[in-house]
Amino acid sequence: MPSVRTRTPHLQSTKSTPGTQRGRPAERPLGTRRTQKKHPHDDAPDTGADFRTLMALPDGPERDALRQSIVCAWLPMAERLARQFRNRGETTEDLTQVASLGLVKAVDRYDPDRGCAFESFAVPTIVGEVKRHFRDHMWGLHVPRRVQELRNRVRTATLELTHAPDDHRPAARDIARHTGMTLEEVLLGMEALESYSTLSLDAELPGADDGYSLVDTLGGPEPGFDLVVDREAVRPKLQSLPERERQILYLRFFCDMTQSRIADRLGISQMHVSRLINRTCTRLCDQVGEREAA
């Protein structure tokens, strides 16, 4: 009876083949390439020679034309960087304009003799220009740069600690533990979160059904405050008046007596009372006015 030779699949799969080693996968056939994730700037134009020519050219139309062509060649990269900052309160067109300005600055400052690729120099310049735009022009209130940085750290930590849309907002102590910040820094950053954009005074308050807006909660001028200031300013001047003038003012303005009754009470004419009141009031106004001016 002839013998039957069998092969087990696992032994056959471990058998080495020419050009390979045991335990390693076989090499790819010729003509095949490994698929790699494309780098964002793999389509970057080759402008190395243009930059060297630009450095050698003097100021003039030829240099300006070459500079413009380099900027146009790198505009797609600037537009991609600008789109990374969309949905943050600024339009895509404005972000593209800011990124293009950063690209122009990068072209003007780039030195090919330093040995680094242009995109390695341009990307931080463009991103920094966009971040500077958000820092200087997008805040509704002027906030110090340190507070802005605290706000960004708190915002990033909040996103990292919020795993689902329905999760509760993390507490300040959780953010401090996650970031290594102090509790005071976290609270300051959380306050700055509300300062990025301002609320209109005409905005209707939450839960108000009658159109009650924020402006309705603000107080108006209080004339009583001005009365207190004027009274305290004239008090020492009244005490320095002669007895008769002080008595006439008291009867006229505090007892609400007419000039005729005051004249009868003091035994003088009504015309004299009128002249004394006018002269005394004018003197008091002048003295108080000189004190405020000083």
Backbone as CSV, one residue per row, in Angstrom:
resi,resn,N_x,N_y,N_z,CA_x,CA_y,CA_z,C_x,C_y,C_z
1,MET,0.864,-1.192,0.000,0.000,0.000,0.000,0.886,1.221,0.000
2,PRO,0.729,2.117,-0.988,1.600,3.287,-1.052,1.334,4.230,0.102
3,SER,2.371,4.860,0.584,2.228,5.820,1.696,1.728,7.153,1.182
4,VAL,0.925,7.829,2.038,0.353,9.144,1.694,1.038,10.193,2.545
5,ARG,1.591,11.205,1.891,2.275,12.291,2.618,1.323,13.471,2.729
6,THR,1.107,13.921,3.931,0.199,15.051,4.182,1.001,16.220,4.691
7,ARG,0.471,17.406,4.473,1.084,18.653,4.965,0.059,19.424,5.762
8,THR,0.506,19.875,6.856,-0.377,20.703,7.689,-0.269,22.148,7.252
9,PRO,-1.372,22.863,7.271,-1.340,24.253,6.783,-0.381,25.119,7.570
10,HIS,-0.293,24.937,8.909,0.548,25.847,9.684,2.013,25.573,9.434
11,LEU,2.366,24.315,9.138,3.764,24.055,8.813,4.121,24.620,7.462
12,GLN,3.170,24.546,6.546,3.450,25.075,5.226,3.613,26.588,5.245
13,SER,2.859,27.287,6.120,2.937,28.744,6.164,4.223,29.223,6.775
14,THR,4.889,28.364,7.581,6.134,28.788,8.203,7.338,28.396,7.401
15,LYS,7.167,27.735,6.287,8.303,27.331,5.477,8.893,28.536,4.795
16,SER,10.198,28.708,4.910,10.848,29.874,4.331,10.949,29.719,2.839
17,THR,10.906,30.837,2.164,11.040,30.893,0.716,12.269,31.679,0.391
18,PRO,12.811,31.497,-0.813,14.016,32.236,-1.182,13.791,33.731,-1.057
19,GLY,14.792,34.404,-0.466,14.711,35.862,-0.325,14.030,36.299,0.934
20,THR,13.528,35.353,1.745,12.866,35.734,2.996,13.498,34.973,4.124
21,GLN,13.263,35.466,5.334,13.749,34.814,6.527,12.576,34.249,7.289
22,ARG,12.878,33.170,8.061,11.816,32.517,8.826,11.225,33.505,9.843
23,GLY,9.891,33.547,9.884,9.211,34.417,10.840,8.977,35.818,10.323
24,ARG,9.484,36.222,9.135,9.272,37.561,8.581,8.385,37.464,7.347
25,PRO,7.573,38.459,7.105,6.704,38.399,5.931,7.527,38.510,4.664
26,ALA,6.983,37.972,3.615,7.677,38.015,2.330,7.735,39.434,1.812
27,GLU,8.746,39.732,1.039,8.889,41.057,0.461,7.802,41.292,-0.575
28,ARG,7.479,42.599,-0.749,6.476,42.941,-1.747,7.008,42.695,-3.138
29,PRO,6.143,42.301,-4.024,6.577,42.157,-5.417,7.052,43.493,-5.957
30,LEU,7.920,43.428,-6.930,8.429,44.652,-7.529,7.292,45.415,-8.195
31,GLY,7.410,46.725,-8.161,6.390,47.558,-8.799,5.278,47.983,-7.871
32,THR,5.259,47.499,-6.603,4.245,47.913,-5.635,4.852,48.882,-4.647
33,ARG,4.024,49.837,-4.132,4.487,50.845,-3.182,3.596,50.813,-1.960
34,ARG,4.210,51.078,-0.820,3.444,51.143,0.423,2.667,52.456,0.458
35,THR,1.388,52.363,0.777,0.545,53.554,0.847,0.786,54.242,2.177
36,GLN,1.180,55.503,2.149,1.422,56.298,3.346,0.450,57.462,3.385
37,LYS,0.196,57.913,4.596,-0.666,59.074,4.763,0.016,60.310,4.179
38,LYS,-0.708,60.985,3.355,-0.136,62.140,2.662,0.072,63.288,3.637
39,HIS,1.247,63.871,3.598,1.542,65.025,4.442,0.751,66.223,3.934
40,PRO,0.276,67.092,4.805,-0.534,68.232,4.357,0.163,69.110,3.342
41,HIS,1.487,69.128,3.331,2.204,70.024,2.426,2.995,69.237,1.380
42,ASP,2.516,68.010,1.025,3.208,67.242,0.007,3.092,67.876,-1.370
43,ASP,2.085,68.729,-1.556,1.944,69.398,-2.851,2.638,70.760,-2.851
44,ALA,3.546,70.981,-1.906,4.247,72.262,-1.821,5.058,72.487,-3.090
45,PRO,5.000,73.693,-3.641,5.754,73.966,-4.858,7.250,74.041,-4.579
46,ASP,8.031,73.772,-5.600,9.483,73.840,-5.487,9.919,75.258,-5.848
47,THR,10.140,76.063,-4.812,10.502,77.465,-5.027,11.878,77.780,-4.461
48,GLY,12.680,76.748,-4.235,14.012,76.992,-3.674,14.862,77.874,-4.569
49,ALA,14.865,77.588,-5.880,15.647,78.410,-6.799,15.087,79.824,-6.886
50,ASP,13.761,79.942,-6.808,13.153,81.278,-6.872,13.558,82.119,-5.657
51,PHE,13.616,81.511,-4.487,14.018,82.262,-3.299,15.473,82.724,-3.402
52,ARG,16.330,81.860,-3.932,17.724,82.278,-4.081,17.856,83.402,-5.092
53,THR,17.064,83.337,-6.154,17.065,84.436,-7.131,16.511,85.705,-6.515
54,LEU,15.463,85.558,-5.687,14.849,86.721,-5.040,15.833,87.414,-4.111
55,MET,16.653,86.646,-3.413,17.637,87.241,-2.521,18.699,88.014,-3.281
56,ALA,18.982,87.603,-4.520,20.042,88.249,-5.284,19.561,89.468,-6.057
57,LEU,18.255,89.564,-6.294,17.748,90.664,-7.116,17.651,91.948,-6.296
58,PRO,17.941,93.083,-6.913,17.720,94.371,-6.228,16.253,94.753,-6.272
59,ASP,15.891,95.756,-5.493,14.507,96.231,-5.490,14.151,96.763,-6.866
60,GLY,12.972,96.370,-7.327,12.533,96.807,-8.640,11.373,95.964,-9.128
61,PRO,10.889,96.239,-10.328,9.731,95.501,-10.861,9.986,94.006,-10.987
62,GLU,11.207,93.620,-11.410,11.496,92.201,-11.587,11.424,91.458,-10.255
63,ARG,11.961,92.059,-9.217,11.913,91.413,-7.899,10.488,91.352,-7.380
64,ASP,9.711,92.417,-7.585,8.319,92.424,-7.123,7.503,91.353,-7.832
65,ALA,7.752,91.167,-9.121,7.005,90.152,-9.863,7.359,88.750,-9.383
66,LEU,8.637,88.491,-9.124,9.043,87.182,-8.635,8.492,86.939,-7.231
67,ARG,8.510,87.950,-6.413,7.959,87.819,-5.050,6.474,87.498,-5.105
68,GLN,5.750,88.155,-5.991,4.316,87.895,-6.113,4.047,86.481,-6.606
69,SER,4.852,85.993,-7.523,4.652,84.631,-8.027,4.916,83.599,-6.933
70,ILE,5.899,83.858,-6.057,6.158,82.934,-4.954,4.989,82.922,-3.978
71,VAL,4.469,84.095,-3.678,3.325,84.179,-2.765,2.125,83.431,-3.347
72,CYS,1.855,83.612,-4.645,0.724,82.926,-5.279,0.916,81.414,-5.272
73,ALA,2.157,80.971,-5.411,2.414,79.535,-5.424,2.130,78.898,-4.069
74,TRP,2.321,79.648,-2.987,2.126,79.096,-1.639,0.768,79.449,-1.043
75,LEU,-0.088,80.141,-1.774,-1.399,80.512,-1.235,-2.256,79.313,-0.830
76,PRO,-2.257,78.195,-1.576,-3.066,77.049,-1.114,-2.701,76.581,0.288
77,MET,-1.426,76.607,0.630,-1.039,76.203,1.976,-1.600,77.174,3.011
78,ALA,-1.541,78.474,2.721,-2.091,79.464,3.651,-3.596,79.282,3.820
79,GLU,-4.297,78.949,2.748,-5.739,78.738,2.848,-6.052,77.507,3.682
80,ARG,-5.260,76.455,3.566,-5.484,75.269,4.390,-5.262,75.581,5.869
81,LEU,-4.239,76.353,6.170,-3.995,76.720,7.559,-5.108,77.600,8.106
82,ALA,-5.656,78.463,7.270,-6.750,79.332,7.716,-7.996,78.524,8.030
83,ARG,-8.252,77.456,7.269,-9.451,76.650,7.508,-9.376,75.885,8.826
84,GLN,-8.202,75.726,9.373,-8.084,75.059,10.671,-8.706,75.891,11.795
85,PHE,-8.902,77.186,11.584,-9.434,78.076,12.618,-10.878,78.475,12.328
86,ARG,-11.570,77.750,11.452,-12.949,78.099,11.149,-13.852,77.736,12.328
87,ASN,-15.069,78.284,12.274,-16.080,78.053,13.323,-15.626,78.580,14.677
88,ARG,-14.865,79.664,14.671,-14.448,80.286,15.926,-14.883,81.745,16.021
89,GLY,-15.913,82.087,15.266,-16.433,83.445,15.331,-15.929,84.368,14.247
90,GLU,-15.089,83.894,13.349,-14.547,84.716,12.270,-14.849,84.042,10.941
91,THR,-15.137,84.840,9.916,-15.476,84.291,8.614,-14.240,83.686,7.957
92,THR,-14.484,82.728,7.066,-13.381,82.075,6.366,-12.634,83.057,5.477
93,GLU,-13.364,84.010,4.885,-12.707,84.996,4.015,-11.719,85.851,4.801
94,ASP,-12.127,86.291,5.998,-11.219,87.100,6.806,-10.028,86.289,7.295
95,LEU,-10.268,85.034,7.659,-9.155,84.186,8.076,-8.162,83.969,6.941
96,THR,-8.694,83.823,5.728,-7.807,83.653,4.575,-6.978,84.904,4.340
97,GLN,-7.581,86.058,4.519,-6.842,87.312,4.351,-5.717,87.421,5.383
98,VAL,-6.007,87.055,6.632,-4.983,87.127,7.674,-3.868,86.128,7.405
99,ALA,-4.242,84.908,6.990,-3.227,83.905,6.672,-2.379,84.336,5.476
100,SER,-2.997,84.981,4.507,-2.230,85.470,3.352,-1.243,86.551,3.768
101,LEU,-1.660,87.399,4.709,-0.735,88.405,5.225,0.444,87.739,5.931
102,GLY,0.178,86.689,6.693,1.276,85.957,7.317,2.187,85.312,6.297
103,LEU,1.616,84.843,5.188,2.436,84.259,4.130,3.355,85.306,3.507
104,VAL,2.840,86.500,3.277,3.674,87.568,2.713,4.823,87.898,3.660
105,LYS,4.529,87.956,4.958,5.599,88.220,5.931,6.635,87.098,5.921
106,ALA,6.171,85.852,5.776,7.104,84.732,5.745,7.999,84.789,4.513
107,VAL,7.434,85.152,3.377,8.230,85.268,2.150,9.283,86.361,2.290
108,ASP,8.916,87.472,2.917,9.854,88.583,3.066,10.960,88.267,4.075
109,ARG,10.676,87.427,5.048,11.652,87.172,6.110,12.471,85.904,5.881
110,TYR,12.077,85.091,4.924,12.743,83.800,4.748,14.132,83.985,4.155
111,ASP,15.071,83.247,4.727,16.449,83.256,4.239,16.828,81.827,3.852
112,PRO,16.941,81.534,2.556,17.248,80.150,2.147,18.627,79.691,2.584
113,ASP,19.528,80.607,2.907,20.879,80.209,3.304,20.916,79.555,4.679
114,ARG,19.834,79.656,5.443,19.809,79.032,6.776,19.617,77.525,6.710
115,GLY,19.222,77.013,5.553,19.166,75.569,5.367,17.850,74.912,5.671
116,CYS,16.852,75.619,6.165,15.559,75.013,6.465,14.605,75.220,5.304
117,ALA,13.655,74.299,5.164,12.660,74.422,4.095,11.734,75.599,4.370
118,PHE,11.194,76.143,3.290,10.357,77.323,3.457,9.107,77.009,4.262
119,GLU,8.480,75.824,4.032,7.253,75.521,4.757,7.502,75.383,6.255
120,SER,8.696,74.943,6.644,9.018,74.843,8.070,9.082,76.213,8.727
121,PHE,9.418,77.221,7.952,9.456,78.592,8.467,8.111,79.284,8.308
122,ALA,7.393,78.976,7.225,6.162,79.706,6.914,4.998,79.276,7.800
123,VAL,4.897,77.981,8.105,3.741,77.501,8.872,3.648,78.179,10.234
124,PRO,4.708,78.223,11.065,4.585,78.937,12.350,4.289,80.420,12.180
125,THR,4.825,81.021,11.113,4.570,82.443,10.892,3.110,82.698,10.569
126,ILE,2.525,81.864,9.713,1.127,82.047,9.327,0.200,81.747,10.499
127,VAL,0.453,80.641,11.192,-0.386,80.294,12.340,-0.283,81.360,13.430
128,GLY,0.914,81.869,13.651,1.068,82.938,14.639,0.315,84.201,14.256
129,GLU,0.288,84.509,12.970,-0.454,85.689,12.515,-1.950,85.519,12.743
130,VAL,-2.471,84.321,12.491,-3.896,84.075,12.704,-4.230,84.128,14.199
131,LYS,-3.391,83.523,15.029,-3.629,83.565,16.473,-3.543,84.989,17.001
132,ARG,-2.622,85.768,16.452,-2.512,87.168,16.867,-3.772,87.940,16.478
133,HIS,-4.343,87.597,15.345,-5.598,88.243,14.924,-6.720,87.943,15.914
134,PHE,-6.825,86.700,16.328,-7.853,86.358,17.315,-7.590,87.069,18.636
135,ARG,-6.329,87.176,19.023,-5.995,87.775,20.310,-6.250,89.275,20.330
136,ASP,-5.964,89.959,19.230,-6.009,91.423,19.225,-7.314,91.993,18.704
137,HIS,-8.080,91.239,17.902,-9.231,91.827,17.228,-10.545,91.102,17.477
138,MET,-10.519,89.929,18.073,-11.748,89.167,18.229,-12.331,89.223,19.632
139,TRP,-11.619,89.807,20.574,-12.132,89.901,21.933,-13.045,91.115,22.060
140,GLY,-14.218,90.906,22.655,-15.120,92.036,22.868,-14.626,92.977,23.947
141,LEU,-13.859,92.465,24.901,-13.268,93.264,25.969,-11.758,93.099,25.919
142,HIS,-11.068,94.134,26.368,-9.609,94.054,26.407,-9.205,93.201,27.608
143,VAL,-8.567,92.073,27.312,-8.139,91.127,28.337,-6.631,90.960,28.224
144,PRO,-5.892,90.993,29.326,-4.437,90.796,29.257,-4.087,89.466,28.608
145,ARG,-2.906,89.431,28.024,-2.491,88.236,27.294,-2.403,87.027,28.224
146,ARG,-1.936,87.233,29.448,-1.858,86.109,30.390,-3.236,85.517,30.641
147,VAL,-4.244,86.366,30.781,-5.595,85.871,31.016,-6.124,85.154,29.775
148,GLN,-5.766,85.630,28.584,-6.173,84.945,27.368,-5.576,83.544,27.304
149,GLU,-4.315,83.426,27.701,-3.695,82.103,27.696,-4.353,81.180,28.720
150,LEU,-4.717,81.705,29.878,-5.434,80.896,30.862,-6.781,80.462,30.309
151,ARG,-7.427,81.346,29.606,-8.718,81.005,29.000,-8.574,79.878,27.994
152,ASN,-7.536,79.917,27.175,-7.326,78.863,26.187,-7.038,77.520,26.859
153,ARG,-6.259,77.541,27.933,-5.961,76.290,28.642,-7.211,75.716,29.289
154,VAL,-8.037,76.580,29.861,-9.282,76.111,30.472,-10.219,75.558,29.405
155,ARG,-10.291,76.237,28.269,-11.157,75.768,27.180,-10.711,74.410,26.665
156,THR,-9.393,74.234,26.470,-8.887,72.954,25.982,-9.133,71.847,26.991
157,ALA,-8.899,72.130,28.267,-9.129,71.118,29.301,-10.604,70.748,29.397
158,THR,-11.492,71.713,29.219,-12.920,71.429,29.258,-13.321,70.483,28.140
159,LEU,-12.775,70.708,26.945,-13.069,69.810,25.825,-12.510,68.412,26.067
160,GLU,-11.334,68.330,26.678,-10.730,67.026,26.933,-11.484,66.253,28.007
161,LEU,-12.041,66.945,28.983,-12.756,66.280,30.069,-14.212,66.000,29.730
162,THR,-14.720,66.608,28.676,-16.098,66.376,28.259,-16.086,65.323,27.164
163,HIS,-16.464,64.099,27.501,-16.365,62.984,26.567,-17.619,62.823,25.711
164,ALA,-18.720,63.372,26.129,-19.964,63.243,25.370,-20.685,64.582,25.391
165,PRO,-21.523,64.836,24.369,-22.229,66.139,24.333,-23.112,66.389,25.533
166,ASP,-23.649,65.324,26.151,-24.552,65.513,27.288,-23.834,65.479,28.632
167,ASP,-22.507,65.427,28.624,-21.762,65.437,29.877,-21.854,66.802,30.542
168,HIS,-21.799,66.770,31.874,-21.812,68.024,32.612,-20.458,68.722,32.462
169,ARG,-20.515,70.036,32.557,-19.282,70.798,32.465,-18.401,70.484,33.673
170,PRO,-17.119,70.201,33.443,-16.249,69.845,34.581,-16.116,71.002,35.556
171,ALA,-15.964,70.656,36.826,-15.813,71.669,37.856,-14.423,72.289,37.793
172,ALA,-14.285,73.412,38.478,-13.012,74.123,38.458,-11.899,73.281,39.072
173,ARG,-12.215,72.524,40.105,-11.193,71.684,40.740,-10.751,70.562,39.807
174,ASP,-11.675,70.037,39.018,-11.300,68.994,38.053,-10.373,69.551,36.985
175,ILE,-10.656,70.748,36.515,-9.801,71.373,35.507,-8.429,71.672,36.093
176,ALA,-8.395,72.143,37.338,-7.106,72.436,37.977,-6.287,71.161,38.148
177,ARG,-6.934,70.066,38.519,-6.223,68.801,38.684,-5.731,68.269,37.336
178,HIS,-6.493,68.507,36.283,-6.131,67.997,34.962,-4.993,68.788,34.326
179,THR,-4.973,70.080,34.568,-3.987,70.948,33.913,-2.794,71.292,34.790
180,GLY,-2.906,71.078,36.091,-1.837,71.497,36.979,-1.883,72.975,37.327
181,MET,-2.958,73.662,36.946,-3.119,75.070,37.277,-3.664,75.201,38.688
182,THR,-3.500,76.398,39.246,-4.096,76.668,40.547,-5.585,76.957,40.371
183,LEU,-6.317,76.839,41.467,-7.757,77.072,41.401,-8.063,78.515,41.007
184,GLU,-7.278,79.462,41.485,-7.493,80.861,41.124,-7.275,81.087,39.629
185,GLU,-6.257,80.442,39.049,-6.009,80.584,37.623,-7.157,79.987,36.813
186,VAL,-7.691,78.869,37.267,-8.816,78.259,36.552,-10.042,79.164,36.604
187,LEU,-10.328,79.712,37.779,-11.487,80.610,37.903,-11.313,81.853,37.046
188,LEU,-10.088,82.372,36.979,-9.836,83.538,36.136,-10.014,83.192,34.664
189,GLY,-9.540,82.012,34.256,-9.739,81.593,32.880,-11.189,81.348,32.542
190,MET,-11.966,80.834,33.488,-13.392,80.614,33.257,-14.141,81.937,33.125
191,GLU,-13.728,82.943,33.883,-14.340,84.260,33.724,-14.006,84.850,32.356
192,ALA,-12.784,84.608,31.884,-12.390,85.131,30.576,-13.151,84.459,29.449
193,LEU,-13.662,83.247,29.666,-14.467,82.583,28.642,-15.693,83.402,28.280
194,GLU,-16.222,84.128,29.251,-17.405,84.939,29.009,-17.064,86.322,28.472
195,SER,-15.797,86.659,28.377,-15.383,87.985,27.913,-14.996,87.995,26.448
196,TYR,-15.021,86.846,25.792,-14.589,86.796,24.394,-15.551,87.572,23.499
197,SER,-16.827,87.438,23.748,-17.830,88.174,22.970,-18.780,88.870,23.934
198,THR,-19.193,90.070,23.569,-20.070,90.856,24.428,-21.531,90.575,24.100
199,LEU,-22.387,90.864,25.053,-23.822,90.682,24.897,-24.473,92.044,24.696
200,SER,-25.351,92.143,23.726,-26.024,93.400,23.434,-26.928,93.793,24.599
201,LEU,-26.990,95.107,24.868,-27.874,95.593,25.926,-29.342,95.392,25.569
202,ASP,-29.637,95.246,24.285,-31.013,95.022,23.849,-31.390,93.548,23.841
203,ALA,-30.467,92.672,24.216,-30.757,91.239,24.230,-31.767,90.921,25.334
204,GLU,-32.744,90.116,24.979,-33.770,89.749,25.948,-33.200,88.761,26.959
205,LEU,-33.495,88.982,28.218,-32.979,88.125,29.277,-33.632,86.751,29.210
206,PRO,-32.886,85.702,29.581,-33.469,84.356,29.568,-34.663,84.254,30.499
207,GLY,-35.726,83.670,30.006,-36.937,83.496,30.803,-37.852,84.692,30.831
208,ALA,-37.492,85.780,30.132,-38.339,86.978,30.117,-39.297,86.894,28.940
209,ASP,-40.583,86.885,29.240,-41.595,86.792,28.193,-42.145,88.141,27.777
210,ASP,-41.821,89.185,28.525,-42.379,90.504,28.243,-41.376,91.424,27.558
211,GLY,-40.311,90.854,26.970,-39.325,91.683,26.292,-38.380,92.396,27.224
212,TYR,-38.281,91.943,28.464,-37.391,92.571,29.451,-35.947,92.308,29.035
213,SER,-35.202,93.371,28.734,-33.845,93.250,28.213,-32.834,93.643,29.276
214,LEU,-31.573,93.475,28.909,-30.501,93.769,29.853,-30.442,95.254,30.186
215,VAL,-30.773,96.106,29.235,-30.710,97.545,29.490,-31.721,97.971,30.549
216,ASP,-32.784,97.180,30.712,-33.792,97.522,31.713,-33.300,97.293,33.132
217,THR,-32.221,96.544,33.291,-31.679,96.284,34.622,-30.689,97.353,35.062
218,LEU,-30.306,98.252,34.156,-29.332,99.283,34.496,-30.022,100.475,35.135
219,GLY,-29.381,101.063,36.103,-29.931,102.233,36.767,-29.699,103.510,35.968
220,GLY,-30.457,104.528,36.294,-30.321,105.820,35.640,-29.684,106.843,36.555
221,PRO,-29.533,108.063,36.074,-28.947,109.121,36.918,-29.807,109.382,38.149
222,GLU,-29.170,109.597,39.269,-29.856,109.867,40.525,-29.611,111.321,40.910
223,PRO,-30.603,112.189,40.750,-30.380,113.615,41.062,-30.116,113.847,42.545
224,GLY,-30.544,112.924,43.400,-30.295,113.113,44.821,-28.813,113.118,45.173
225,PHE,-28.002,112.388,44.395,-26.569,112.392,44.658,-25.964,113.770,44.425
226,ASP,-26.375,114.433,43.338,-25.870,115.782,43.067,-26.310,116.762,44.149
227,LEU,-27.515,116.560,44.669,-28.002,117.445,45.734,-27.146,117.287,46.986
228,VAL,-26.774,116.066,47.315,-25.927,115.845,48.489,-24.570,116.496,48.305
229,VAL,-24.000,116.363,47.104,-22.688,116.957,46.842,-22.758,118.476,46.963
230,ASP,-23.800,119.070,46.376,-23.921,120.534,46.438,-24.143,121.008,47.875
231,ARG,-24.923,120.264,48.622,-25.210,120.681,50.004,-23.951,120.626,50.857
232,GLU,-23.161,119.562,50.699,-21.934,119.448,51.475,-20.892,120.478,51.045
233,ALA,-20.932,120.886,49.773,-19.973,121.878,49.301,-20.304,123.276,49.828
234,VAL,-21.596,123.575,50.000,-21.977,124.920,50.414,-22.095,125.051,51.934
235,ARG,-22.088,123.937,52.653,-22.275,123.983,54.101,-21.229,124.852,54.801
236,PRO,-19.922,124.675,54.569,-18.952,125.525,55.281,-19.041,126.989,54.875
237,LYS,-19.497,127.251,53.645,-19.621,128.648,53.211,-20.787,129.337,53.919
238,LEU,-21.859,128.594,54.164,-22.992,129.168,54.879,-22.623,129.520,56.324
239,GLN,-21.808,128.697,56.926,-21.423,128.954,58.312,-20.557,130.193,58.458
240,SER,-19.879,130.588,57.381,-19.014,131.773,57.447,-19.738,133.064,57.087
241,LEU,-21.060,132.994,56.751,-21.811,134.202,56.404,-22.137,135.024,57.654
242,PRO,-22.372,136.315,57.482,-22.842,137.127,58.615,-24.194,136.623,59.116
243,GLU,-24.531,136.961,60.335,-25.737,136.430,60.960,-26.991,136.808,60.200
244,ARG,-27.079,138.070,59.734,-28.296,138.496,59.066,-28.495,137.783,57.735
245,GLU,-27.418,137.687,56.911,-27.555,137.000,55.626,-27.901,135.519,55.833
246,ARG,-27.298,134.891,56.858,-27.590,133.489,57.108,-29.042,133.303,57.547
247,GLN,-29.558,134.245,58.342,-30.945,134.147,58.773,-31.906,134.362,57.616
248,ILE,-31.570,135.290,56.718,-32.445,135.533,55.569,-32.519,134.289,54.671
249,LEU,-31.380,133.678,54.405,-31.393,132.461,53.580,-32.166,131.339,54.256
250,TYR,-32.044,131.230,55.575,-32.763,130.183,56.284,-34.267,130.389,56.184
251,LEU,-34.722,131.639,56.401,-36.154,131.905,56.331,-36.693,131.730,54.916
252,ARG,-35.864,132.077,53.916,-36.369,132.024,52.539,-36.396,130.594,51.992
253,PHE,-35.315,129.831,52.196,-35.195,128.536,51.520,-35.530,127.344,52.412
254,PHE,-35.489,127.500,53.724,-35.815,126.384,54.604,-37.192,126.538,55.242
255,CYS,-37.593,127.786,55.520,-38.934,128.025,56.067,-39.940,128.431,55.002
256,ASP,-39.474,128.614,53.779,-40.320,128.930,52.618,-41.153,130.205,52.852
257,MET,-40.525,131.215,53.458,-41.190,132.489,53.673,-40.944,133.409,52.481
258,THR,-41.914,134.278,52.199,-41.758,135.215,51.094,-40.831,136.350,51.512
259,GLN,-40.352,137.083,50.509,-39.468,138.204,50.818,-40.201,139.291,51.621
260,SER,-41.495,139.462,51.394,-42.255,140.478,52.137,-42.352,140.118,53.612
261,ARG,-42.604,138.865,53.922,-42.694,138.448,55.313,-41.335,138.534,56.000
262,ILE,-40.287,138.220,55.269,-38.942,138.325,55.840,-38.627,139.788,56.149
263,ALA,-39.033,140.668,55.209,-38.789,142.097,55.422,-39.547,142.604,56.649
264,ASP,-40.800,142.188,56.816,-41.580,142.606,57.977,-40.979,142.069,59.270
265,ARG,-40.446,140.849,59.223,-39.883,140.242,60.430,-38.582,140.903,60.850
266,LEU,-37.762,141.299,59.863,-36.478,141.903,60.177,-36.545,143.431,60.232
267,GLY,-37.648,143.996,59.821,-37.796,145.445,59.869,-37.031,146.156,58.779
268,ILE,-36.892,145.563,57.605,-36.223,146.183,56.474,-37.155,146.100,55.287
269,SER,-36.773,146.736,54.174,-37.622,146.747,52.990,-37.493,145.419,52.227
270,GLN,-38.545,145.180,51.461,-38.527,143.952,50.644,-37.469,144.030,49.573
271,MET,-37.172,145.206,49.028,-36.138,145.385,48.032,-34.763,145.082,48.619
272,HIS,-34.553,145.460,49.863,-33.283,145.173,50.518,-33.094,143.671,50.728
273,VAL,-34.177,143.017,51.093,-34.103,141.561,51.247,-33.743,140.894,49.930
274,SER,-34.336,141.364,48.835,-34.048,140.779,47.507,-32.589,140.966,47.124
275,ARG,-32.059,142.209,47.387,-30.653,142.437,47.056,-29.728,141.579,47.909
276,LEU,-30.026,141.395,49.173,-29.189,140.563,50.035,-29.197,139.097,49.597
277,ILE,-30.378,138.598,49.212,-30.461,137.204,48.756,-29.651,137.003,47.492
278,ASN,-29.812,137.895,46.515,-29.075,137.761,45.245,-27.569,137.870,45.460
279,ARG,-27.144,138.832,46.264,-25.723,139.024,46.500,-25.109,137.839,47.247
280,THR,-25.835,137.331,48.240,-25.302,136.209,49.018,-25.227,134.933,48.187
281,CYS,-26.252,134.658,47.408,-26.254,133.450,46.566,-25.156,133.518,45.504
282,THR,-24.945,134.701,44.932,-23.881,134.856,43.932,-22.514,134.609,44.558
283,ARG,-22.310,135.131,45.765,-21.032,134.938,46.430,-20.802,133.454,46.755
284,LEU,-21.852,132.778,47.212,-21.705,131.354,47.513,-21.373,130.542,46.262
285,CYS,-22.038,130.846,45.147,-21.760,130.123,43.893,-20.322,130.343,43.441
286,ASP,-19.855,131.574,43.572,-18.478,131.859,43.165,-17.478,131.117,44.048
287,GLN,-17.723,131.079,45.345,-16.805,130.400,46.250,-16.779,128.895,46.008
288,VAL,-17.942,128.293,45.785,-17.995,126.849,45.502,-17.361,126.534,44.166
289,GLY,-17.593,127.422,43.160,-16.984,127.208,41.850,-15.462,127.296,41.887
290,GLU,-14.933,128.227,42.654,-13.471,128.320,42.793,-12.893,127.088,43.466
291,ARG,-13.623,126.536,44.434,-13.122,125.335,45.113,-13.098,124.140,44.161
292,GLU,-14.138,123.984,43.326,-14.161,122.871,42.372,-13.075,123.017,41.325
293,ALA,-12.828,124.270,40.896,-11.777,124.498,39.874,-10.397,124.208,40.423
294,ALA,-10.196,124.496,41.709,-8.908,124.243,42.324,-8.664,122.751,42.514
